[in-house]
Amino acid sequence: MTEDELERALRQTLAGRVATPRPLVADPAGAVLRRARGAARRRTLTGLALAGVATVLVTTGMAQLGGPTGHSGTPTVVLGDPGGFSPVPLPTASSPAPGKGPIRAELDLIVGSRLETSGGERRELIGLSGAEQAQRVPDYGGWLVTSAATAAGRTLWWVPPNGSDPQVLLAGADAVVVATDGRQVAWRDGAYLAAAGVVGGQLLASSRTPAPVGAVPIGFAGDAVLVRQPDRGGISVWRRPVGGVPGPANPDVLTVYGTLPDGRVVGLVSAGTPRQPCVALLDPARELVPVRTACGTAVATDGLGAVSADGRWLLLNAARRDALLVDLASLGGATAATHPAGPAVTGAVAWTRSGAALHVDATGGLVRVRPDRVLAGERPTASALDAVPPGERPVVVADTRS
């Protein structure tokens, strides 16, 4: 029943009980209704007052609970019940203690047929296997991966940066070498030496020249290709931009490791009495004539090693099969400044832009060689790599030089 219906019914009831037909001076029904409405208003006001007190008490309590403890200042007041609010702090990611547990390499890795980037991404490389060396292509142009030697020769793949499957650039080559800038590649193809630029996963401006049996490219000096001649015949320079054949070989040059920013080649030469392998800076414009030479510590002639991007350091193997760090700034004296640098190099060496050399030792562990720490007396050791199964030998991907 509505309020109007209730009011009409009450008026009719009271009117029926009145004995005189004269109009009433007072309105009993109106008085009753007024009293009822007044009581209702008083109950409403009392309820609102109690609700206000409760709100103040709850708000004050929440302010005391949410405010800082033991510190002065205005507390933060939370009104209502925000969804998802919890006073329990979120857990923080824990990091393993230094030297414990698997680690991640600062450079990309090739693990079997999988690419593990330094940023934590993983890509399965369909059709790629047996990688031996890998090089980043500049300007985020992907990766160049060279296979180990097989009965069918070597393969060079280009791995696109967009996630597509690797593409074969070369197959069945006798030897393949990629420039440290990722822009050139040279290979042995039957009776010929060949070289080309790499642009967008394509071999462009290729050139080739006849070569003696057994002659193979082993590096670059600018646009020139360094070629090892057969039967310990030394190393020659093929200036392919001007055509022709490789120049006369320097028989004293045993192997090369890379170039300095000024273009000089770092390698080993046979020198001294008695003859021994010595670290030297070679001039590629003069058929690799030594410019500076330093002998002393016996070094291996296996050709494994690399020069840092700034041209200051050379990491190679000593004759006793452990790694050796050579200060190239010391060349020219009687002996070069050398420092023991941990486990022997067994594959590719890659230098990071921060100045550390990375390589994988015989156990499959990653070895970091930091020159400043080596100078301070540290002996680098191998560490297990994250996401690399036991028994796998990853390949460290060389970064492009800035």
C-alpha beads as a LAMMPS data file, in Angstrom:
LAMMPS data file: protein, C-alpha beads

402 atoms
401 bonds

1 atom types
1 bond types

-500.0 500.0 xlo xhi
-500.0 500.0 ylo yhi
-500.0 500.0 zlo zhi

Masses

1 110.0

Atoms # bond

1 1 1 0.000 0.000 0.000
2 1 1 1.321 3.422 -0.938
3 1 1 1.594 6.390 1.416
4 1 1 -1.364 8.180 -0.294
5 1 1 -3.590 5.110 0.031
6 1 1 -2.635 4.752 3.701
7 1 1 -3.460 8.440 4.327
8 1 1 -6.922 8.129 2.673
9 1 1 -7.764 4.998 4.659
10 1 1 -6.798 6.641 7.960
11 1 1 -8.862 9.739 7.215
12 1 1 -11.917 7.580 6.378
13 1 1 -11.585 5.577 9.590
14 1 1 -11.281 8.649 11.834
15 1 1 -14.081 10.456 10.035
16 1 1 -16.454 7.530 10.611
17 1 1 -15.846 7.709 14.387
18 1 1 -16.794 11.368 14.743
19 1 1 -20.344 11.760 16.304
20 1 1 -21.118 15.318 15.224
21 1 1 -21.619 16.236 11.636
22 1 1 -19.976 19.641 12.181
23 1 1 -16.659 20.209 10.659
24 1 1 -13.845 19.515 13.083
25 1 1 -11.770 22.402 14.287
26 1 1 -8.807 20.057 14.550
27 1 1 -7.820 17.427 11.949
28 1 1 -7.123 14.200 13.871
29 1 1 -5.919 12.376 10.786
30 1 1 -3.556 15.200 9.838
31 1 1 -2.174 15.287 13.407
32 1 1 -1.508 11.569 13.393
33 1 1 0.162 11.795 10.006
34 1 1 2.265 14.752 11.074
35 1 1 3.417 12.879 14.155
36 1 1 4.257 9.824 12.035
37 1 1 6.198 11.911 9.517
38 1 1 8.101 13.670 12.334
39 1 1 9.087 10.333 13.842
40 1 1 10.245 9.119 10.435
41 1 1 12.378 12.235 9.942
42 1 1 13.927 11.819 13.402
43 1 1 14.772 8.169 12.637
44 1 1 16.306 9.189 9.295
45 1 1 18.452 11.908 10.880
46 1 1 19.553 9.555 13.633
47 1 1 20.558 6.924 11.050
48 1 1 22.515 9.432 9.023
49 1 1 24.324 10.639 12.134
50 1 1 25.241 7.106 13.123
51 1 1 26.406 6.358 9.566
52 1 1 28.565 9.490 9.607
53 1 1 30.170 8.476 12.899
54 1 1 30.839 4.993 11.557
55 1 1 32.377 6.421 8.383
56 1 1 34.680 8.645 10.426
57 1 1 35.719 5.740 12.631
58 1 1 36.376 3.411 9.678
59 1 1 38.256 6.107 7.747
60 1 1 40.392 6.940 10.780
61 1 1 41.170 3.277 11.334
62 1 1 42.176 2.758 7.697
63 1 1 44.339 5.875 7.812
64 1 1 46.155 4.510 10.868
65 1 1 46.645 1.117 9.242
66 1 1 47.765 2.499 5.875
67 1 1 49.921 5.353 7.162
68 1 1 53.650 5.165 7.796
69 1 1 54.795 3.749 11.084
70 1 1 57.311 5.594 13.155
71 1 1 57.526 8.535 10.728
72 1 1 55.908 11.950 10.730
73 1 1 53.864 13.235 7.857
74 1 1 50.349 13.090 6.461
75 1 1 49.038 9.538 6.184
76 1 1 47.563 8.266 2.944
77 1 1 43.841 7.666 3.439
78 1 1 42.203 4.932 1.395
79 1 1 38.443 5.236 1.000
80 1 1 36.401 2.259 0.026
81 1 1 37.767 -1.153 -0.940
82 1 1 39.919 -0.896 -4.080
83 1 1 39.792 -4.051 -6.120
84 1 1 42.961 -6.093 -5.923
85 1 1 44.471 -4.052 -3.101
86 1 1 46.767 -6.035 -0.843
87 1 1 49.195 -4.791 1.779
88 1 1 51.527 -7.730 1.066
89 1 1 54.571 -6.594 -0.993
90 1 1 55.089 -8.174 -4.406
91 1 1 57.877 -10.777 -4.566
92 1 1 61.105 -9.627 -6.192
93 1 1 63.008 -11.713 -8.733
94 1 1 65.966 -13.409 -7.159
95 1 1 69.315 -13.546 -8.955
96 1 1 71.812 -16.369 -8.493
97 1 1 74.873 -15.710 -6.439
98 1 1 77.952 -14.737 -8.451
99 1 1 79.751 -17.754 -9.822
100 1 1 76.851 -20.144 -9.172
101 1 1 74.423 -21.639 -11.633
102 1 1 74.157 -21.184 -15.414
103 1 1 74.902 -17.780 -16.891
104 1 1 73.875 -15.935 -20.046
105 1 1 76.384 -14.781 -22.649
106 1 1 76.696 -11.101 -23.557
107 1 1 76.700 -12.113 -27.227
108 1 1 74.409 -14.331 -29.285
109 1 1 74.991 -18.083 -29.383
110 1 1 74.338 -20.842 -31.896
111 1 1 73.434 -24.020 -30.003
112 1 1 72.939 -26.919 -32.398
113 1 1 70.161 -25.691 -34.686
114 1 1 68.974 -22.969 -32.319
115 1 1 69.825 -19.300 -32.073
116 1 1 70.024 -17.926 -28.517
117 1 1 70.233 -14.144 -28.571
118 1 1 71.854 -12.135 -25.798
119 1 1 68.406 -10.649 -25.123
120 1 1 66.939 -14.055 -24.235
121 1 1 65.118 -14.835 -27.494
122 1 1 65.242 -18.329 -28.985
123 1 1 64.811 -19.287 -32.617
124 1 1 64.867 -22.710 -34.178
125 1 1 66.939 -22.519 -37.365
126 1 1 65.275 -24.934 -39.754
127 1 1 67.803 -26.697 -42.002
128 1 1 70.881 -25.354 -40.212
129 1 1 73.270 -27.677 -38.393
130 1 1 76.947 -28.152 -37.630
131 1 1 77.731 -24.454 -37.178
132 1 1 81.397 -23.595 -36.645
133 1 1 81.449 -19.791 -36.851
134 1 1 78.840 -17.046 -36.870
135 1 1 78.893 -13.313 -37.478
136 1 1 76.257 -10.634 -37.030
137 1 1 75.390 -8.572 -40.083
138 1 1 75.428 -4.777 -39.530
139 1 1 72.331 -2.595 -39.362
140 1 1 70.271 -5.434 -37.863
141 1 1 70.675 -7.385 -41.073
142 1 1 70.601 -10.836 -39.498
143 1 1 73.379 -13.377 -39.064
144 1 1 75.893 -15.220 -41.272
145 1 1 76.614 -18.772 -40.108
146 1 1 79.372 -21.015 -41.476
147 1 1 79.293 -24.784 -41.087
148 1 1 82.169 -27.016 -40.113
149 1 1 83.929 -28.921 -42.886
150 1 1 82.087 -32.023 -44.103
151 1 1 82.573 -34.498 -46.935
152 1 1 80.292 -32.258 -49.010
153 1 1 82.242 -29.113 -48.140
154 1 1 81.150 -26.096 -46.106
155 1 1 77.843 -24.219 -46.120
156 1 1 77.177 -20.537 -45.520
157 1 1 73.701 -19.552 -44.330
158 1 1 72.090 -16.181 -43.963
159 1 1 69.637 -16.029 -41.054
160 1 1 67.089 -13.238 -41.716
161 1 1 66.239 -10.937 -38.814
162 1 1 62.475 -11.251 -39.410
163 1 1 62.170 -14.826 -38.177
164 1 1 62.190 -16.506 -41.594
165 1 1 64.079 -19.758 -42.142
166 1 1 67.815 -19.595 -42.923
167 1 1 68.799 -19.265 -46.568
168 1 1 71.780 -21.039 -48.119
169 1 1 74.189 -18.561 -49.717
170 1 1 76.981 -21.042 -50.426
171 1 1 77.074 -24.845 -50.472
172 1 1 79.944 -27.251 -51.075
173 1 1 82.682 -24.631 -50.620
174 1 1 86.159 -25.849 -49.691
175 1 1 86.653 -22.919 -47.301
176 1 1 84.613 -19.877 -46.235
177 1 1 85.645 -16.745 -44.343
178 1 1 83.435 -13.809 -43.342
179 1 1 84.815 -10.314 -42.741
180 1 1 84.574 -8.987 -39.176
181 1 1 82.275 -6.195 -40.382
182 1 1 79.811 -8.741 -41.782
183 1 1 79.799 -7.083 -45.204
184 1 1 82.077 -9.403 -47.202
185 1 1 82.664 -13.095 -47.661
186 1 1 85.404 -15.072 -49.484
187 1 1 85.474 -18.754 -50.329
188 1 1 87.279 -21.465 -52.270
189 1 1 85.195 -22.913 -55.102
190 1 1 86.930 -25.692 -56.998
191 1 1 89.954 -24.228 -58.776
192 1 1 88.981 -20.636 -57.937
193 1 1 89.051 -18.177 -55.107
194 1 1 85.924 -16.054 -54.971
195 1 1 84.678 -13.111 -52.940
196 1 1 81.560 -10.953 -52.796
197 1 1 79.761 -8.333 -50.788
198 1 1 76.786 -9.261 -48.617
199 1 1 73.705 -7.034 -48.869
200 1 1 70.250 -8.069 -47.717
201 1 1 71.102 -11.756 -47.748
202 1 1 72.464 -11.586 -51.297
203 1 1 76.024 -12.013 -52.602
204 1 1 76.752 -9.023 -54.821
205 1 1 79.696 -7.776 -56.888
206 1 1 81.354 -11.168 -56.804
207 1 1 84.771 -11.745 -58.292
208 1 1 86.989 -14.795 -58.649
209 1 1 90.491 -15.763 -59.637
210 1 1 92.388 -19.011 -60.307
211 1 1 94.346 -20.279 -57.324
212 1 1 96.824 -23.062 -56.601
213 1 1 95.451 -26.291 -55.235
214 1 1 95.114 -26.002 -51.482
215 1 1 95.140 -22.184 -51.303
216 1 1 92.293 -20.961 -49.067
217 1 1 91.053 -17.573 -47.828
218 1 1 91.640 -17.007 -44.103
219 1 1 90.730 -13.363 -43.513
220 1 1 90.310 -9.817 -44.755
221 1 1 92.384 -6.661 -44.630
222 1 1 89.924 -4.002 -45.722
223 1 1 88.681 -5.145 -49.145
224 1 1 91.719 -7.378 -49.713
225 1 1 91.515 -11.117 -49.053
226 1 1 94.291 -12.859 -47.115
227 1 1 95.089 -16.245 -48.660
228 1 1 97.058 -19.077 -47.092
229 1 1 99.183 -20.834 -49.659
230 1 1 99.601 -24.635 -49.576
231 1 1 102.572 -26.549 -48.151
232 1 1 103.558 -23.834 -45.669
233 1 1 104.044 -21.443 -48.504
234 1 1 103.079 -18.463 -46.370
235 1 1 100.252 -15.981 -46.833
236 1 1 99.504 -13.675 -49.745
237 1 1 97.173 -10.751 -50.384
238 1 1 94.498 -10.807 -53.077
239 1 1 93.447 -7.262 -53.884
240 1 1 90.245 -8.257 -55.569
241 1 1 88.932 -4.714 -56.271
242 1 1 91.778 -4.218 -58.757
243 1 1 91.449 -7.697 -60.265
244 1 1 94.308 -10.068 -60.937
245 1 1 95.617 -12.914 -58.848
246 1 1 96.951 -13.033 -55.303
247 1 1 100.334 -11.357 -54.918
248 1 1 103.514 -13.132 -53.919
249 1 1 103.246 -14.953 -50.630
250 1 1 105.312 -13.984 -47.610
251 1 1 106.699 -17.369 -46.480
252 1 1 107.510 -16.092 -42.986
253 1 1 103.896 -15.370 -42.122
254 1 1 102.402 -18.364 -40.339
255 1 1 98.870 -17.209 -39.554
256 1 1 96.769 -14.087 -39.010
257 1 1 94.269 -13.123 -36.298
258 1 1 92.685 -9.897 -37.504
259 1 1 93.386 -6.259 -38.197
260 1 1 93.921 -3.057 -36.258
261 1 1 91.731 0.007 -36.786
262 1 1 94.520 1.488 -38.947
263 1 1 94.446 -1.511 -41.323
264 1 1 97.586 -3.333 -40.207
265 1 1 97.289 -7.080 -39.852
266 1 1 98.072 -8.938 -36.621
267 1 1 99.668 -12.329 -37.154
268 1 1 102.499 -14.691 -36.386
269 1 1 105.817 -14.713 -38.226
270 1 1 108.745 -17.062 -38.057
271 1 1 111.637 -14.977 -36.733
272 1 1 114.630 -14.960 -34.433
273 1 1 117.506 -17.360 -33.949
274 1 1 116.585 -20.096 -33.642
275 1 1 113.414 -19.512 -35.586
276 1 1 110.257 -19.300 -33.502
277 1 1 106.707 -17.986 -33.863
278 1 1 106.550 -14.307 -32.904
279 1 1 103.614 -11.898 -32.762
280 1 1 103.895 -9.192 -35.416
281 1 1 102.106 -6.283 -37.039
282 1 1 102.076 -6.712 -40.822
283 1 1 101.625 -4.206 -43.635
284 1 1 99.070 -5.512 -46.165
285 1 1 100.141 -2.872 -48.708
286 1 1 103.651 -4.383 -48.830
287 1 1 102.925 -8.085 -49.027
288 1 1 102.594 -8.431 -45.262
289 1 1 106.078 -7.160 -44.376
290 1 1 106.446 -7.061 -40.551
291 1 1 106.316 -3.559 -39.103
292 1 1 106.740 -4.557 -35.475
293 1 1 107.697 -7.914 -34.014
294 1 1 107.990 -9.277 -30.493
295 1 1 109.119 -12.755 -29.472
296 1 1 109.379 -14.341 -26.058
297 1 1 106.591 -16.550 -24.753
298 1 1 106.094 -19.638 -26.908
299 1 1 102.792 -19.435 -28.744
300 1 1 100.761 -21.981 -30.706
301 1 1 100.446 -21.753 -34.476
302 1 1 96.908 -23.212 -34.681
303 1 1 95.491 -19.850 -35.822
304 1 1 92.865 -19.750 -33.048
305 1 1 92.435 -16.298 -31.566
306 1 1 91.199 -12.794 -32.321
307 1 1 92.082 -9.110 -31.964
308 1 1 89.990 -6.757 -29.846
309 1 1 87.965 -4.101 -31.672
310 1 1 90.159 -1.300 -30.329
311 1 1 93.317 -3.079 -31.504
312 1 1 94.871 -3.223 -28.047
313 1 1 94.664 -6.930 -27.226
314 1 1 95.222 -10.294 -28.895
315 1 1 93.859 -13.482 -27.354
316 1 1 95.523 -16.659 -28.656
317 1 1 96.844 -19.997 -27.423
318 1 1 100.203 -20.541 -25.852
319 1 1 102.300 -23.506 -26.927
320 1 1 101.436 -25.257 -23.649
321 1 1 97.740 -25.206 -24.600
322 1 1 96.294 -22.502 -22.430
323 1 1 95.132 -19.044 -23.452
324 1 1 97.410 -16.046 -23.543
325 1 1 96.549 -12.344 -23.612
326 1 1 99.028 -10.204 -25.550
327 1 1 99.290 -6.435 -25.157
328 1 1 99.770 -5.287 -28.759
329 1 1 100.879 -1.844 -27.565
330 1 1 104.047 -3.524 -26.293
331 1 1 105.122 -4.831 -29.699
332 1 1 108.421 -3.480 -30.962
333 1 1 110.456 -4.344 -27.895
334 1 1 112.493 -7.434 -27.231
335 1 1 109.448 -9.269 -25.862
336 1 1 105.699 -8.685 -25.856
337 1 1 103.785 -8.229 -22.612
338 1 1 101.788 -11.436 -22.194
339 1 1 99.475 -12.659 -19.445
340 1 1 97.969 -16.113 -18.726
341 1 1 94.289 -15.975 -19.669
342 1 1 92.657 -19.211 -18.582
343 1 1 91.572 -22.302 -20.547
344 1 1 92.785 -22.829 -24.095
345 1 1 90.785 -21.527 -27.038
346 1 1 89.129 -24.379 -28.950
347 1 1 86.999 -22.449 -31.449
348 1 1 85.910 -18.974 -32.424
349 1 1 86.780 -15.981 -30.227
350 1 1 84.415 -13.000 -30.147
351 1 1 85.094 -9.646 -28.494
352 1 1 82.268 -7.682 -26.932
353 1 1 81.931 -3.941 -27.378
354 1 1 82.714 -3.550 -23.685
355 1 1 86.161 -5.060 -24.306
356 1 1 85.826 -8.676 -23.090
357 1 1 86.757 -11.738 -25.135
358 1 1 84.345 -14.704 -25.117
359 1 1 85.107 -18.237 -26.220
360 1 1 84.021 -21.795 -25.450
361 1 1 86.541 -24.163 -23.907
362 1 1 86.907 -27.922 -24.363
363 1 1 84.196 -28.621 -21.763
364 1 1 81.587 -26.494 -23.531
365 1 1 81.711 -23.776 -20.887
366 1 1 81.898 -20.062 -21.633
367 1 1 85.170 -18.309 -20.816
368 1 1 85.196 -14.549 -20.307
369 1 1 88.546 -12.846 -20.603
370 1 1 88.497 -9.287 -19.265
371 1 1 91.880 -7.637 -19.813
372 1 1 91.641 -5.392 -16.751
373 1 1 90.987 -8.375 -14.488
374 1 1 93.678 -10.462 -16.144
375 1 1 96.155 -7.645 -15.503
376 1 1 95.022 -7.689 -11.870
377 1 1 95.969 -11.359 -11.624
378 1 1 92.630 -13.069 -12.293
379 1 1 92.721 -16.410 -14.089
380 1 1 89.533 -16.783 -16.155
381 1 1 87.560 -20.003 -15.742
382 1 1 84.748 -21.611 -17.710
383 1 1 81.115 -21.203 -16.602
384 1 1 78.093 -23.278 -17.570
385 1 1 75.758 -21.548 -20.007
386 1 1 72.047 -21.068 -19.508
387 1 1 69.770 -23.157 -21.788
388 1 1 72.672 -25.194 -23.205
389 1 1 72.242 -28.973 -22.757
390 1 1 75.205 -30.897 -21.349
391 1 1 77.564 -32.055 -24.061
392 1 1 76.596 -29.281 -26.498
393 1 1 79.319 -26.975 -27.777
394 1 1 77.774 -23.580 -28.542
395 1 1 79.274 -21.136 -31.014
396 1 1 79.722 -17.540 -29.887
397 1 1 78.415 -15.104 -32.510
398 1 1 80.848 -12.292 -33.320
399 1 1 79.365 -8.814 -33.049
400 1 1 79.887 -6.224 -35.757
401 1 1 82.576 -3.693 -35.074
402 1 1 81.247 -0.210 -34.440

Bonds

1 1 1 2
2 1 2 3
3 1 3 4
4 1 4 5
5 1 5 6
6 1 6 7
7 1 7 8
8 1 8 9
9 1 9 10
10 1 10 11
11 1 11 12
12 1 12 13
13 1 13 14
14 1 14 15
15 1 15 16
16 1 16 17
17 1 17 18
18 1 18 19
19 1 19 20
20 1 20 21
21 1 21 22
22 1 22 23
23 1 23 24
24 1 24 25
25 1 25 26
26 1 26 27
27 1 27 28
28 1 28 29
29 1 29 30
30 1 30 31
31 1 31 32
32 1 32 33
33 1 33 34
34 1 34 35
35 1 35 36
36 1 36 37
37 1 37 38
38 1 38 39
39 1 39 40
40 1 40 41
41 1 41 42
42 1 42 43
43 1 43 44
44 1 44 45
45 1 45 46
46 1 46 47
47 1 47 48
48 1 48 49
49 1 49 50
50 1 50 51
51 1 51 52
52 1 52 53
53 1 53 54
54 1 54 55
55 1 55 56
56 1 56 57
57 1 57 58
58 1 58 59
59 1 59 60
60 1 60 61
61 1 61 62
62 1 62 63
63 1 63 64
64 1 64 65
65 1 65 66
66 1 66 67
67 1 67 68
68 1 68 69
69 1 69 70
70 1 70 71
71 1 71 72
72 1 72 73
73 1 73 74
74 1 74 75
75 1 75 76
76 1 76 77
77 1 77 78
78 1 78 79
79 1 79 80
80 1 80 81
81 1 81 82
82 1 82 83
83 1 83 84
84 1 84 85
85 1 85 86
86 1 86 87
87 1 87 88
88 1 88 89
89 1 89 90
90 1 90 91
91 1 91 92
92 1 92 93
93 1 93 94
94 1 94 95
95 1 95 96
96 1 96 97
97 1 97 98
98 1 98 99
99 1 99 100
100 1 100 101
101 1 101 102
102 1 102 103
103 1 103 104
104 1 104 105
105 1 105 106
106 1 106 107
107 1 107 108
108 1 108 109
109 1 109 110
110 1 110 111
111 1 111 112
112 1 112 113
113 1 113 114
114 1 114 115
115 1 115 116
116 1 116 117
117 1 117 118
118 1 118 119
119 1 119 120
120 1 120 121
121 1 121 122
122 1 122 123
123 1 123 124
124 1 124 125
125 1 125 126
126 1 126 127
127 1 127 128
128 1 128 129
129 1 129 130
130 1 130 131
131 1 131 132
132 1 132 133
133 1 133 134
134 1 134 135
135 1 135 136
136 1 136 137
137 1 137 138
138 1 138 139
139 1 139 140
140 1 140 141
141 1 141 142
142 1 142 143
143 1 143 144
144 1 144 145
145 1 145 146
146 1 146 147
147 1 147 148
148 1 148 149
149 1 149 150
150 1 150 151
151 1 151 152
152 1 152 153
153 1 153 154
154 1 154 155
155 1 155 156
156 1 156 157
157 1 157 158
158 1 158 159
159 1 159 160
160 1 160 161
161 1 161 162
162 1 162 163
163 1 163 164
164 1 164 165
165 1 165 166
166 1 166 167
167 1 167 168
168 1 168 169
169 1 169 170
170 1 170 171
171 1 171 172
172 1 172 173
173 1 173 174
174 1 174 175
175 1 175 176
176 1 176 177
177 1 177 178
178 1 178 179
179 1 179 180
180 1 180 181
181 1 181 182
182 1 182 183
183 1 183 184
184 1 184 185
185 1 185 186
186 1 186 187
187 1 187 188
188 1 188 189
189 1 189 190
190 1 190 191
191 1 191 192
192 1 192 193
193 1 193 194
194 1 194 195
195 1 195 196
196 1 196 197
197 1 197 198
198 1 198 199
199 1 199 200
200 1 200 201
201 1 201 202
202 1 202 203
203 1 203 204
204 1 204 205
205 1 205 206
206 1 206 207
207 1 207 208
208 1 208 209
209 1 209 210
210 1 210 211
211 1 211 212
212 1 212 213
213 1 213 214
214 1 214 215
215 1 215 216
216 1 216 217
217 1 217 218
218 1 218 219
219 1 219 220
220 1 220 221
221 1 221 222
222 1 222 223
223 1 223 224
224 1 224 225
225 1 225 226
226 1 226 227
227 1 227 228
228 1 228 229
229 1 229 230
230 1 230 231
231 1 231 232
232 1 232 233
233 1 233 234
234 1 234 235
235 1 235 236
236 1 236 237
237 1 237 238
238 1 238 239
239 1 239 240
240 1 240 241
241 1 241 242
242 1 242 243
243 1 243 244
244 1 244 245
245 1 245 246
246 1 246 247
247 1 247 248
248 1 248 249
249 1 249 250
250 1 250 251
251 1 251 252
252 1 252 253
253 1 253 254
254 1 254 255
255 1 255 256
256 1 256 257
257 1 257 258
258 1 258 259
259 1 259 260
260 1 260 261
261 1 261 262
262 1 262 263
263 1 263 264
264 1 264 265
265 1 265 266
266 1 266 267
267 1 267 268
268 1 268 269
269 1 269 270
270 1 270 271
271 1 271 272
272 1 272 273
273 1 273 274
274 1 274 275
275 1 275 276
276 1 276 277
277 1 277 278
278 1 278 279
279 1 279 280
280 1 280 281
281 1 281 282
282 1 282 283
283 1 283 284
284 1 284 285
285 1 285 286
286 1 286 287
287 1 287 288
288 1 288 289
289 1 289 290
290 1 290 291
291 1 291 292
292 1 292 293
293 1 293 294
294 1 294 295
295 1 295 296
296 1 296 297
297 1 297 298
298 1 298 299
299 1 299 300
300 1 300 301
301 1 301 302
302 1 302 303
303 1 303 304
304 1 304 305
305 1 305 306
306 1 306 307
307 1 307 308
308 1 308 309
309 1 309 310
310 1 310 311
311 1 311 312
312 1 312 313
313 1 313 314
314 1 314 315
315 1 315 316
316 1 316 317
317 1 317 318
318 1 318 319
319 1 319 320
320 1 320 321
321 1 321 322
322 1 322 323
323 1 323 324
324 1 324 325
325 1 325 326
326 1 326 327
327 1 327 328
328 1 328 329
329 1 329 330
330 1 330 331
331 1 331 332
332 1 332 333
333 1 333 334
334 1 334 335
335 1 335 336
336 1 336 337
337 1 337 338
338 1 338 339
339 1 339 340
340 1 340 341
341 1 341 342
342 1 342 343
343 1 343 344
344 1 344 345
345 1 345 346
346 1 346 347
347 1 347 348
348 1 348 349
349 1 349 350
350 1 350 351
351 1 351 352
352 1 352 353
353 1 353 354
354 1 354 355
355 1 355 356
356 1 356 357
357 1 357 358
358 1 358 359
359 1 359 360
360 1 360 361
361 1 361 362
362 1 362 363
363 1 363 364
364 1 364 365
365 1 365 366
366 1 366 367
367 1 367 368
368 1 368 369
369 1 369 370
370 1 370 371
371 1 371 372
372 1 372 373
373 1 373 374
374 1 374 375
375 1 375 376
376 1 376 377
377 1 377 378
378 1 378 379
379 1 379 380
380 1 380 381
381 1 381 382
382 1 382 383
383 1 383 384
384 1 384 385
385 1 385 386
386 1 386 387
387 1 387 388
388 1 388 389
389 1 389 390
390 1 390 391
391 1 391 392
392 1 392 393
393 1 393 394
394 1 394 395
395 1 395 396
396 1 396 397
397 1 397 398
398 1 398 399
399 1 399 400
400 1 400 401
401 1 401 402
